[in-house]
């Protein structure tokens, strides 16, 4: 055998050996999700997460959604806030009212590098990626209906909210419910993390952001006009901590149904710099709508009092609101979700916090929110358990197909 022939034989053996090693190792990298729709759901999640957010109307993300819908032959409408709605008609069904599927489109945790997600066999990791799961799940439903693998009992109305559904300025749910042709028979919200968690007795919430501003001692000396306005050289860290101490963990009623929690404190810019700016995020939760309103006003007044005591500028803004809702209206839909979880072997847990579905139940529409995956929401990076996405997708499909039946039973029982 010549030299070249021996070299060729050795090369072929090396390639075969390498392929054998790869083939042997490959099963470790073939964990679920693995239906084509779950794979596509994950791909859409990662693509959405890369697009800058928040922006005024989530233009880049909206463009992506509209292109994906158009590829399925589904037109989308965009309102003045940038919210996208899309109707998927289903012929030959009894209820003319649609099933509403909704999700937020944006995130407040995007970063240029952190949102370029990393993917390994078990996890997807990136900044704000869990916030993209809900919108991607709605696209997955649209694709399933288009292909015929998902058969809902009536028409679907998809809502991709460019203006956060928590935003007090958002009135999209009210507009849809009051629209004669769009009022839904029932509604399902898709959120990222929290597979298996159901809000059976959701709390209403107000989310307050307290902005703190003080002057550096050197600035105070050269800006007497600012000092005259009450902005002194008090540390913004001290002011932020005092606000948190005054409000954190306060009980606002004897039954303990209302509470106030500090969700985030950020103050100062690091070593060697006097802290002049800070922010404290406060969340007030209650099962009583009237007490919730009272507690919000009291918390605002308390924060403003701290500002006066420390001669610091404190500005309180309401950045989020979810009503208490009417849990009894959604009881049948929640029971159906529990049944679907049992069938799919998804462990059901209780989520006692605020639920966007409460906007709809407060307007007389049965509604439930469903998590799509297990995972973790971190300060800088989220982690999504990719092996759980198929279970979350199948749960959303099951509820899409059976929610009309639940709504019909409720309507007949009235």
Steps between C-alpha positions, in 0.01 A plus 500: 500500500644839397556790732194694375274194532618443860441869578146482355419186704627661821294813435183299443555309825549828685175644360308181587640507856409866544145440366460207743596725792260773385218249449560355845500843665210641299211362715611733781418791269158381388302587809152645450350735376441293212201547303560723196262759647685505834831541318354787301357653819848505655652643183241782492564568870874543448449715190252730674727529804781637281290795380533828698236569765338700644440744218205733449288252303730195497548560127768236436318230691169595339661472157616148583152397621326646195740324264447164673121544489512602133698183419199308634252708300374679812467882479581703809360837607706756693333760724625842611701348787670244276291207629448227240173309467441219255183298444517136391152402382386141546208402280206288610519575871208590721627800699559815297699653786875435480737351754753768595864395535722778633863568590731794560737573214774701674736475793676744732806275535649498150874556457708517178725210598308321776197443276710316241392175659712194567347160438612168640323162512294588808490880531461819304673788676470871428381838624122532493445187289220368722295807408502389134359153565136612516498675161688207343241259645220696330684471167527125564121478542447696178733264315325194646155625396634584153646150458187330635673339799305724741121503476339768717125505551468850355688798362811630672597859575872546567628803691869591509517798737766757411397718791542285810171358623600614850535860380222713655467683165414178316130459434522224240301241697215744560494598131483137388226406747289801401541427127187320380688276254808433712365441852652162589314195629803425720867597519837333560816690582840352411790595723857373504607338825254331735387179331232339720432810711138622517362813667179370654458795738711771338589819677466845353819703485640849466865532398667823604840628393659753739770707328749663739719797411748688719802723437866416537652717780719676241195568282308638797773755553483634143122463447339700782178524300466122511566503874226757537263256331571244771754285313787453747805276526314212665612162365251347255586162650384617844178639356426184303567276800278710723212479252545123490507476880185708539297307245642148477286235663237744629155346561217731405204314650426282801427194285844516339342499154705800391879527507781713363824352362828653386580337165817688402744761633763662279701801617836658423747440217780320683817559700647847515178678406247664732156330451264763356237284326307189590179310445283286727235276345206428730219250444175521698274193489147454631195280462278802570471761223409788734781424744743468209412851385538636854836328549634639172419856609646443847823354358537794264453746787750309718768513228444872448532557876840326499611740226404800714674360807825451311469811280522278193293507184279190484266441209245217529357350181242227451667269247275197530147403597297180498146488647380247754267343244212256549644148558153335502449595133811302403445201730393259223789601277747450785351155570549414134864612520554276805352206313727563203802518730411165655468344155838639394662410834584863577522574872245767592594769752323809635617847403356749752626811322346735245374350173436689177197277444333705777451788255266277301319329787429848640327572168296179512721283275632165632879509481809311614876552464736213420878475531679341205817365662693443818795726564649786695478876460828656614628853556705488181418170327198271472519124470234301313480124541468411132394145586175638649390710201320212329289441813409869517416506131277194531323655800427817301374289208272298729349814649461659157302199381276460806438860620200552272326202657564642848369843393187345345420310819537814707278699263227237512515480880438874538 
